[in-house]
């Protein structure tokens, strides 16, 4: 370790070395004219030419970052090598008006040309510039999906306008309007109309706007940059809590093969000043990610980024992934745009939140409860608001989105971290639920998170309760929905959502979570009779860490077992299971301690319930209510009390109405009256 980098030992030179090694490693796989880089691996869904374009465009972005950050110093001849590919590219690359994937790669090429302009574009002759502008111009006026993809068109057209090429004011207005429609609250975007919260918040929806504003000049409407800056700063306040002490990003959501692209929004915050994080904390987070992957074999022994996380794991790919896809990790190298003397490189690294001490944090938009434990360095996310679905969805659960738990040390499997009803050997699905979290931090006021429709949180009306102080503690999440059993139909394109199929509906299921430290108290109530089923709680998928599901109440004759599988992290991963011996009793409380721990086992809390009062009863203070008793046979128990070993208590209101609020009060909404 060094004096400036006591946590990672990484300096700017280590980032430069990594970038140079990555660029050298791909050269042997380039075609003779350098326009296509055919990296090893099975062809993607769009064919080898698309894969070759992807390999070129995404590594070219890295080359451009490296050139810009070094002021053109180029001992490896990167500029001329990629210049050859750019000259030959328009004849070799699939056109963006004929292949949608080329629209994505056009943005990487355009941003790279912008960053490297003095060493490449400005040195091309008129014919080369015209041919590149014609190829890039194929995006103008073309439709783009109303998700993060609109930024590919915006970036390309900003560069074209910069160099006197074609662009469309209508495209810009439309793209900015889509981007604004994706904003929820607290600095968070959803990548489409579904509850699709994932790393695309950082490496797309937060990364592109401020970089684009620097390219666009007066193309960017007045008033947007301050809004985007505030949103990025708020997002980074949350995102830094999602980095494990070992540098691992959260293993949740699609496109995880992009690996240290998760560092991109931190670098953009430092580049633009749109961050509340100190320079030393920013570098600690980013260098931690890079070191984490390098120490776990990525890049691999060939110097290549493969389809995987640590090692190659082809099952991680989505339907749009090809051998060149992992090189969106180049976005995580944006810090090299900052000069060697910038504070982000000279300041002493500061500890991550999980290294400073235990924390509990609620993130409203995705419906997440965060719990970081200093002793094991793991950040856990308990999820009651994200499922890559809309309310009432009838598809299967997506393992990358709809699990109850994600962390920086576990990878979701086909059946972990769930509450399900098993019928004829088939687990039920619950995506499409209504749910969310309530902040545990005392500085949040009730007014900030309520609206006239009665909903709380941006996770489609999540309502749950947690108080800080006065003996009440812990972050609380709650979700409710009708479960179903789905027989999937033919394979579909995998963009993160579950699969469609034949549906058999089941009963309403309410699930609540209270988390402190390494322990989540998971509570479930099956609201209607569910004959011929058993209730199952599945725990964390682990190897090395301790994973337990310990019954607390309701499981009169619990059946415990475990299942074994494999994951990108290990060949043998165990998932603990807890089941009822027979059909669950309707409206009965079932609760278990779900544990993920890297050190000594924590003590387990106790759970007790309070019956619902008559409909016309006045609710007294919870501490003055009658002694708890069994759940009523006619209504949901109104309140569950979790008593922690240290004497603190958490109160969960299971009968609370789940509203339909879409967004909470947020001062960073776009300027009033603007279409974007």
C-alpha positions in Angstrom: 0.0 0.0 0.0 1.1 3.6 -0.5 0.6 6.7 1.7 -1.9 8.1 -0.7 -3.7 4.8 -1.3 -3.8 3.0 2.1 -6.8 0.9 1.1 -6.1 -0.2 -2.5 -2.5 0.7 -3.2 -3.7 1.9 -6.6 -2.5 5.1 -8.2 -3.1 6.7 -11.5 -0.2 4.7 -13.0 -2.1 1.5 -12.1 -5.1 2.6 -14.1 -2.9 3.6 -17.0 -1.2 0.2 -17.0 -4.5 -1.6 -16.9 -5.8 0.5 -19.8 -2.7 -0.1 -21.9 -2.7 -3.9 -21.2 -6.4 -4.1 -22.2 -5.7 -2.3 -25.5 -2.7 -4.4 -26.3 -4.5 -7.6 -25.6 -7.3 -7.1 -28.2 -5.0 -6.2 -31.1 -4.3 -9.9 -32.1 -8.0 -10.4 -32.7 -8.5 -7.5 -35.1 -9.0 -7.9 -38.8 -6.2 -6.7 -41.1 -7.8 -3.2 -41.5 -8.5 -2.9 -37.8 -12.1 -2.0 -38.4 -13.5 -5.1 -36.6 -12.1 -6.8 -33.5 -13.3 -10.4 -33.4 -12.8 -11.4 -29.8 -12.9 -15.1 -28.9 -16.2 -16.6 -27.9 -19.6 -17.7 -29.3 -21.1 -15.3 -31.7 -23.8 -12.9 -30.4 -27.4 -12.8 -31.6 -26.6 -10.3 -34.3 -23.7 -12.0 -36.0 -20.0 -11.7 -36.2 -19.9 -8.4 -38.0 -21.9 -6.9 -35.1 -19.6 -8.5 -32.6 -16.6 -7.1 -34.4 -18.0 -3.6 -34.4 -18.7 -3.9 -30.7 -15.2 -5.0 -30.1 -13.9 -2.0 -32.0 -16.2 0.7 -30.7 -16.0 -0.2 -27.0 -12.2 -0.5 -27.0 -11.9 2.6 -29.1 -13.7 4.5 -26.3 -11.0 3.3 -24.0 -8.2 4.3 -26.4 -9.8 7.8 -26.7 -10.0 8.2 -22.9 -6.3 7.2 -22.7 -5.2 9.6 -25.4 -7.2 12.5 -24.0 -5.9 11.9 -20.5 -2.3 11.7 -21.6 -2.5 14.8 -23.7 -1.8 12.8 -26.8 1.3 11.0 -25.4 1.1 7.7 -27.3 4.0 5.3 -27.0 1.9 2.3 -28.1 0.7 4.0 -31.3 -2.9 3.7 -30.2 -4.0 6.7 -32.3 -2.7 5.5 -35.6 -3.9 1.9 -34.9 -7.5 3.0 -34.3 -7.3 5.6 -37.1 -6.8 2.7 -39.6 -9.9 1.1 -38.2 -11.9 4.3 -38.4 -10.9 4.9 -42.0 -12.0 1.4 -43.0 -15.0 1.2 -40.7 -17.8 2.7 -42.8 -17.3 -0.1 -45.4 -17.0 -2.9 -42.7 -19.4 -1.9 -40.0 -23.2 -2.8 -40.1 -25.1 0.5 -40.5 -27.2 1.9 -37.7 -30.2 2.3 -39.9 -30.0 -1.5 -40.7 -29.0 -3.0 -37.4 -30.2 -1.7 -34.0 -27.0 -2.8 -32.2 -25.0 -0.5 -34.4 -26.9 2.4 -32.9 -25.4 1.5 -29.6 -21.9 1.3 -30.9 -22.2 4.5 -32.9 -22.4 6.3 -29.5 -19.1 4.8 -28.4 -17.4 5.8 -31.6 -18.9 9.4 -31.5 -17.9 9.9 -27.9 -14.4 8.5 -28.7 -14.0 10.8 -31.7 -15.0 13.8 -29.5 -12.5 12.9 -26.8 -9.7 12.2 -29.2 -10.5 14.9 -31.8 -7.1 16.7 -31.9 -5.3 13.4 -32.6 -7.8 11.7 -34.9 -10.8 13.5 -36.4 -8.9 16.8 -37.0 -6.1 14.8 -38.9 -8.4 12.9 -41.2 -8.8 14.1 -44.7 -12.2 15.4 -45.9 -13.2 12.0 -47.5 -12.6 10.1 -44.3 -14.6 12.6 -42.3 -17.4 12.6 -44.7 -17.6 8.8 -44.7 -17.6 8.6 -40.9 -20.2 11.4 -40.7 -22.4 9.6 -43.2 -22.2 6.3 -41.2 -22.9 8.1 -37.9 -25.7 10.2 -39.5 -27.7 7.0 -40.1 -29.1 7.5 -36.6 -30.7 10.8 -37.4 -34.4 10.7 -37.4 -34.5 7.0 -36.5 -36.6 5.6 -33.7 -34.9 4.5 -30.4 -36.4 2.5 -27.6 -37.6 4.8 -24.8 -34.9 3.6 -22.3 -31.3 4.5 -21.9 -30.9 4.0 -25.6 -32.0 7.6 -26.4 -28.6 8.7 -25.1 -26.9 6.9 -28.0 -28.8 9.1 -30.5 -28.2 12.2 -28.4 -24.4 11.6 -28.1 -24.0 10.9 -31.8 -26.0 13.9 -32.9 -24.1 16.2 -30.5 -20.8 15.1 -32.1 -22.2 15.5 -35.6 -23.4 19.0 -34.8 -20.0 19.8 -33.4 -18.3 18.8 -36.7 -20.9 20.3 -39.0 -22.7 17.1 -39.7 -26.5 16.3 -39.8 -28.6 16.3 -36.6 -32.2 16.8 -35.7 -33.6 19.2 -33.1 -36.7 17.0 -32.9 -34.5 14.0 -32.0 -32.9 16.0 -29.2 -36.2 17.2 -27.8 -37.7 13.7 -28.0 -34.6 12.0 -26.4 -34.5 14.5 -23.5 -38.2 14.1 -22.9 -37.8 10.3 -22.7 -34.9 10.8 -20.3 -37.0 13.0 -18.0 -39.8 10.5 -18.1 -37.5 7.9 -16.6 -36.7 9.9 -13.5 -38.2 8.8 -10.3 -36.8 10.3 -7.1 -33.7 10.8 -5.0 -31.4 10.8 -8.0 -32.7 7.5 -9.3 -34.0 6.6 -12.8 -35.8 3.5 -13.9 -34.6 2.2 -17.3 -38.1 2.1 -18.8 -41.7 2.0 -17.6 -40.9 -1.2 -15.6 -39.3 -1.1 -12.1 -35.9 -1.6 -13.7 -33.4 -0.2 -11.2 -29.9 -1.4 -11.8 -26.4 -0.3 -12.7 -27.8 1.4 -15.8 -28.6 4.2 -13.4 -24.9 4.8 -13.1 -23.2 3.8 -16.3 -25.9 5.2 -18.6 -28.6 7.4 -17.2 -26.2 9.3 -14.9 -23.1 9.1 -17.0 -24.3 10.4 -20.3 -26.2 13.6 -19.5 -23.4 15.7 -18.1 -20.8 14.4 -20.6 -23.3 15.2 -23.4 -23.9 18.7 -22.0 -20.2 19.3 -22.4 -20.4 18.2 -26.0 -23.7 19.9 -26.8 -23.1 23.5 -26.0 -26.3 25.5 -26.6 -28.0 22.4 -27.9 -28.6 21.6 -24.2 -31.7 23.5 -22.9 -31.0 26.0 -20.2 -31.7 24.8 -16.7 -31.0 21.1 -17.3 -27.4 21.0 -16.2 -28.1 22.1 -12.5 -30.9 19.5 -12.3 -28.7 16.7 -13.6 -25.8 17.7 -11.3 -28.1 17.5 -8.3 -29.4 14.2 -9.3 -26.0 12.7 -9.9 -24.8 14.0 -6.5 -27.8 12.4 -4.8 -27.4 9.2 -6.6 -23.7 9.0 -5.7 -24.6 9.5 -2.0 -26.5 6.2 -2.3 -24.1 4.4 -4.7 -21.1 4.7 -2.5 -23.0 2.7 0.1 -23.4 -0.1 -2.5 -19.6 -0.9 -2.7 -18.3 -3.7 -0.5 -15.1 -3.3 1.5 -13.3 -5.6 -1.0 -14.4 -3.3 -3.8 -17.2 -5.5 -5.2 -20.1 -3.6 -6.8 -23.6 -4.8 -6.0 -24.4 -8.1 -7.9 -27.8 -7.2 -9.2 -29.4 -6.4 -12.5 -28.5 -7.1 -16.1 -25.2 -6.6 -18.0 -23.1 -7.4 -15.0 -20.4 -8.5 -17.5 -19.6 -4.8 -17.8 -17.9 -5.2 -14.4 -16.0 -2.0 -13.4 -18.2 0.2 -15.6 -19.9 0.6 -12.2 -17.2 3.2 -11.5 -18.3 5.5 -14.3 -20.8 7.7 -12.4 -18.2 8.3 -9.6 -15.7 9.5 -12.2 -18.3 11.7 -13.9 -19.1 13.3 -10.5 -15.4 14.1 -10.1 -14.9 15.3 -13.6 -17.9 17.7 -13.4 -17.9 18.5 -9.7 -21.4 17.1 -9.4 -20.6 15.1 -6.2 -20.7 15.4 -2.5 -18.0 12.7 -2.1 -14.5 13.7 -1.3 -11.8 13.1 -3.9 -10.2 10.4 -1.6 -13.5 8.6 -1.2 -14.2 8.7 -4.9 -10.8 7.1 -5.7 -11.3 4.6 -2.9 -14.6 3.4 -4.5 -13.3 3.3 -8.1 -9.9 1.8 -7.4 -11.5 -0.7 -5.1 -13.7 -1.9 -8.0 -10.7 -2.2 -10.4 -8.6 -3.9 -7.9 -11.4 -6.3 -7.0 -11.7 -7.5 -10.6 -8.0 -7.7 -11.3 -7.4 -9.8 -8.2 -10.2 -12.2 -9.2 -9.0 -12.8 -12.7 -10.6 -10.1 -14.8 -9.0 -9.4 -17.3 -8.1 -13.0 -17.7 -4.7 -14.6 -18.4 -5.0 -13.5 -22.1 -5.6 -9.9 -20.9 -9.2 -10.1 -22.1 -12.5 -9.3 -20.5 -14.7 -12.3 -21.1 -18.4 -13.0 -20.5 -18.4 -13.4 -16.8 -17.8 -11.8 -13.4 -14.6 -13.2 -12.0 -14.1 -16.0 -14.4 -15.8 -16.7 -17.7 -19.4 -17.6 -17.1 -21.3 -17.6 -20.4 -24.7 -18.1 -18.6 -24.4 -14.4 -17.5 -24.9 -13.1 -21.0 -28.1 -11.6 -22.0 -29.6 -12.1 -25.5 -27.9 -9.0 -26.7 -24.4 -9.9 -25.4 -21.5 -10.8 -27.6 -17.7 -11.4 -27.1 -17.1 -7.6 -27.3 -19.9 -6.6 -24.9 -17.8 -6.7 -21.7 -15.7 -3.8 -23.0 -18.3 -1.3 -21.9 -16.1 -1.6 -18.8 -14.2 1.1 -20.7 -16.7 3.6 -19.1 -15.1 2.7 -15.8 -11.9 4.2 -17.0 -13.2 7.7 -17.4 -11.1 8.8 -14.4 -8.1 8.9 -16.7 -9.5 12.0 -18.2 -8.5 13.8 -15.0 -4.9 14.9 -15.0 -2.3 13.5 -12.7 -2.4 16.5 -10.4 -6.2 16.5 -9.9 -7.3 16.0 -6.2 -8.9 12.7 -7.1 -5.5 11.3 -7.8 -3.5 13.2 -5.1 -5.8 13.0 -2.1 -5.4 10.2 0.4 -8.0 7.4 0.0 -10.8 7.5 2.6 -12.8 4.6 3.9 -16.0 3.5 2.3 -19.2 3.7 4.4 -19.0 0.0 5.1 -15.4 0.4 6.4 -16.4 3.2 8.8 -19.0 1.2 10.6 -22.3 -0.6 10.4 -25.1 1.3 8.6 -28.7 0.9 7.6 -30.0 3.0 4.8 -33.2 3.2 2.8 -33.3 4.1 -0.9 -36.8 5.1 -1.8 -37.0 4.7 -5.6 -35.9 1.1 -6.0 -37.5 0.1 -2.7 -34.2 -1.1 -1.1 -33.1 -1.4 2.5 -29.3 -1.4 2.7 -27.3 -2.9 5.6 -23.6 -2.7 5.7 -21.5 -4.6 8.3 -18.0 -3.5 9.0 -16.9 -6.8 10.4 -17.4 -8.7 7.1 -17.3 -5.7 4.7 -20.5 -7.0 3.0 -23.3 -4.7 1.8 -26.7 -6.3 1.8 -29.8 -5.0 -0.1 -33.2 -6.1 0.9 -35.5 -5.5 -2.0 -39.2 -4.6 -1.9 -39.5 -2.4 -4.9 -37.6 -3.7 -7.9 -38.6 -6.5 -10.1 -38.2 -5.4 -13.8 -42.0 -5.5 -14.0 -45.1 -3.4 -13.5 -47.8 -3.9 -11.0 -49.9 -6.9 -11.9 -47.3 -8.4 -14.2 -48.0 -12.1 -14.8 -44.5 -13.2 -15.9 -41.9 -15.2 -13.9 -39.6 -13.6 -11.5 -36.3 -12.4 -12.9 -33.5 -13.6 -10.6 -31.5 -10.5 -11.3 -34.3 -8.1 -10.2 -37.1 -9.8 -8.2 -35.2 -11.5 -5.4 -35.7 -10.3 -1.8 -32.0 -9.9 -1.3 -28.8 -9.0 -3.2 -25.3 -8.2 -1.9 -21.8 -7.4 -2.8 -20.7 -11.0 -2.0 -23.4 -13.3 -3.5 -24.8 -14.0 -6.9 -28.5 -14.7 -7.4 -29.5 -18.2 -8.4 -32.7 -19.7 -9.7 -34.3 -19.9 -6.3 -32.5 -18.0 -3.6 -33.8 -15.1 -1.4 -37.5 -15.7 -1.9 -40.8 -16.4 -0.2 -42.8 -18.8 -2.3 -45.6 -21.3 -2.2 -44.6 -24.7 -3.6 -47.3 -26.6 -5.5 -46.6 -29.9 -7.3 -42.9 -29.2 -6.9 -43.1 -25.7 -8.6 -42.3 -22.5 -6.8 -44.7 -19.5 -7.1 -43.8 -16.2 -8.6 -44.5 -12.7 -7.2 -43.1 -10.1 -9.6 -45.7 -7.4 -10.2 -46.2 -6.9 -6.5 -46.9 -3.5 -4.8 -44.3 -2.5 -2.3 -41.5 -0.3 -1.2 -39.6 0.9 1.8 -39.7 3.7 4.3 -36.5 5.6 5.3 -35.2 4.8 8.8 -33.1 8.0 8.9 -34.6 10.5 11.3 -33.8 13.5 9.1 -36.5 12.5 6.6 -39.9 14.0 7.3 -43.3 12.5 6.7 -44.2 15.3 4.3 -41.2 14.5 2.0 -42.5 11.0 1.2 -46.2 11.3 1.2 -48.6 12.7 -1.4 -52.3 13.3 -1.7 -52.9 9.8 -2.9 -51.7 8.3 0.3 -48.7 6.5 -1.1 -45.2 6.5 0.3 -42.1 6.0 -1.8 -41.5 6.0 -5.5 -41.5 2.2 -5.7 -45.2 2.4 -6.8 -46.6 3.2 -3.4 -44.5 1.3 -1.0 -45.6 1.8 2.6 -43.9 0.4 5.7 -42.7 1.8 8.9 -39.4 2.3 10.7 -38.5 4.8 13.4 -35.1 5.9 14.7 -34.6 6.6 18.3 -37.1 6.1 21.2 -36.3 2.4 21.2 -37.6 1.8 17.7 -35.0 0.9 15.0 -34.3 -0.9 11.7 -35.2 -0.2 8.1 -38.5 -1.8 7.1 -39.8 -2.9 3.7 -43.2 -4.4 2.7 -44.6 -5.8 -0.5 -47.9 -7.5 -1.3 -49.3 -9.3 -4.4 -51.1 -12.3 -5.7 -48.7 -15.1 -6.4 -48.9 -17.4 -9.4 -47.4 -20.5 -10.9 -46.1 -20.0 -14.4 -45.3 -22.6 -17.0 -42.9 -20.7 -19.3 -43.6 -20.6 -23.0 -40.9 -20.5 -25.7 -37.6 -18.7 -24.9 -37.8 -14.9 -25.2 -35.2 -12.2 -25.7 -33.6 -11.6 -22.3 -33.5 -7.9 -21.5 -34.0 -8.4 -17.8 -37.7 -9.2 -17.4 -39.2 -12.5 -16.5 -40.7 -15.0 -19.0 -44.3 -15.3 -20.2 -46.3 -18.5 -20.0 -49.4 -20.2 -18.8 -50.5 -18.8 -15.5 -52.3 -20.4 -12.5 -53.2 -17.8 -9.9 -52.7 -18.3 -6.2 -53.4 -16.4 -3.0 -52.4 -12.9 -1.9 -49.0 -12.9 -0.1 -47.7 -10.2 2.1 -44.0 -10.1 2.8 -42.2 -7.7 5.1 -38.5 -7.3 6.1 -36.7 -5.6 8.9 -33.0 -5.5 8.6 -30.2 -4.8 11.1 -26.6 -5.8 10.6 -26.3 -9.3 9.2 -29.9 -10.3 10.1 -33.1 -9.7 8.1 -36.3 -10.7 9.9 -38.4 -11.9 7.0 -42.2 -12.0 7.7 -44.8 -13.6 5.5 -48.6 -13.8 5.7 -50.6 -15.9 3.2 -53.9 -14.0 3.2 -56.1 -16.8 1.8 -56.3 -20.6 2.0 -53.6 -22.3 0.0 -54.4 -26.0 0.0 -51.9 -28.5 -1.5 -49.0 -26.1 -1.0 -46.1 -25.5 1.4 -44.6 -22.2 2.3 -40.8 -21.8 1.7 -38.3 -19.2 2.8 -35.0 -19.4 0.8 -31.9 -17.8 2.1 -28.7 -16.3 0.7 -26.6 -18.3 -1.9 -23.2 -18.6 -0.4 -19.8 -20.2 -0.3 -17.5 -19.2 2.4 -20.0 -16.9 4.2 -22.5 -18.2 6.7 -26.1 -18.3 5.4 -29.0 -19.4 7.6 -32.8 -19.3 7.7 -33.8 -19.7 11.3 -37.6 -20.0 12.2 -38.8 -17.4 14.7 -42.6 -17.8 14.7 -45.3 -19.7 12.8 -43.2 -22.7 11.8 -44.6 -25.3 14.2 -42.8 -28.2 12.6 -40.2 -26.6 10.4 -38.4 -28.5 7.7 -34.9 -27.3 6.9 -32.7 -28.3 4.0 -30.4 -26.8 1.5 -29.9 -27.0 -2.2 -26.6 -26.8 -4.0 -25.9 -25.1 -7.3 -23.0 -23.2 -9.0 -22.5 -19.5 -9.8 -20.0 -17.1 -11.4 -18.5 -16.9 -7.9 -18.0 -20.6 -7.1 -18.6 -24.1 -8.3 -20.5 -25.1 -5.1 -23.0 -22.7 -3.8 -25.5 -23.6 -1.0 -28.9 -22.1 -0.5 -30.6 -22.8 2.9 -34.3 -23.5 2.8 -37.0 -23.4 5.5 -40.5 -24.9 4.8 -43.7 -25.6 6.6 -44.6 -29.2 7.1 -48.0 -28.7 5.3 -50.2 -26.0 3.8 -49.7 -22.6 5.5 -52.5 -21.3 7.7 -54.2 -18.3 6.2 -53.5 -15.0 7.9 -51.0 -16.5 10.2 -47.6 -14.8 10.7 -44.6 -16.8 9.6 -41.2 -15.2 10.4 -37.6 -16.3 10.2 -34.2 -14.7 10.7 -32.4 -14.7 7.3 -28.7 -14.4 8.0 -25.7 -13.6 5.8 -22.6 -13.2 8.0 -18.9 -13.3 7.4 -17.9 -13.5 11.1 -19.4 -14.7 14.3 -23.1 -15.4 14.3 -25.3 -12.6 15.6 -27.9 -13.2 18.3 -31.4 -13.6 16.9 -34.4 -11.3 17.6 -37.8 -12.3 18.8 -41.1 -11.7 16.9 -44.5 -11.1 18.4 -47.7 -9.8 16.9 -50.5 -7.6 18.0 -54.1 -8.3 16.9 -56.0 -5.9 14.7 -58.4 -3.8 16.8 -62.1 -3.4 15.9 -62.7 -1.3 12.7 -63.8 1.7 14.8 -61.1 1.5 17.4 -58.8 4.5 18.0 -55.2 3.5 17.6 -53.2 4.3 20.8 -49.5 4.8 21.0 -47.9 1.4 20.2 -46.2 1.2 23.5 -49.5 1.5 25.4 -51.4 -1.2 23.4 -52.7 -4.4 25.1 -50.3 -7.3 25.5 -49.7 -9.1 22.2 -51.8 -12.2 21.4 -52.3 -14.5 18.5 -53.3 -13.2 15.0 -57.0 -12.8 14.5 -58.8 -15.3 12.3 -60.6 -12.6 10.3 -58.0 -9.9 9.4 -54.3 -9.5 8.9 -52.5 -8.9 12.2 -52.1 -5.2 12.3 -48.6 -4.9 13.9 -45.6 -7.2 14.3 -43.0 -6.2 16.8 -39.4 -7.3 16.3 -37.4 -7.2 19.5 -33.7 -7.1 19.0 -31.2 -8.6 21.4 -29.9 -5.1 22.4 -33.4 -4.0 23.5 -34.4 -2.0 20.4 -37.6 -2.7 18.7 -38.9 -2.4 15.1 -42.6 -2.1 14.3 -44.1 -3.5 11.1 -47.6 -2.5 10.1 -48.7 -5.4 7.9 -52.2 -4.0 7.3 -51.0 -0.6 6.0 -52.6 0.3 2.6 -50.2 0.3 -0.3 -50.8 3.4 -2.3 -50.3 4.2 -6.0 -47.9 7.1 -5.7 -45.4 7.1 -8.5 -43.0 9.7 -7.3 -42.2 11.4 -4.0 -41.5 15.0 -3.5 -38.2 15.8 -5.2 -36.6 19.2 -5.6 -34.5 17.8 -8.6 -37.4 17.4 -10.9 -36.8 19.0 -14.3 -37.5 22.7 -14.9 -41.2 23.5 -14.9 -42.8 23.9 -18.3 -40.1 22.1 -20.3 -40.8 19.1 -22.4 -37.6 17.6 -21.0 
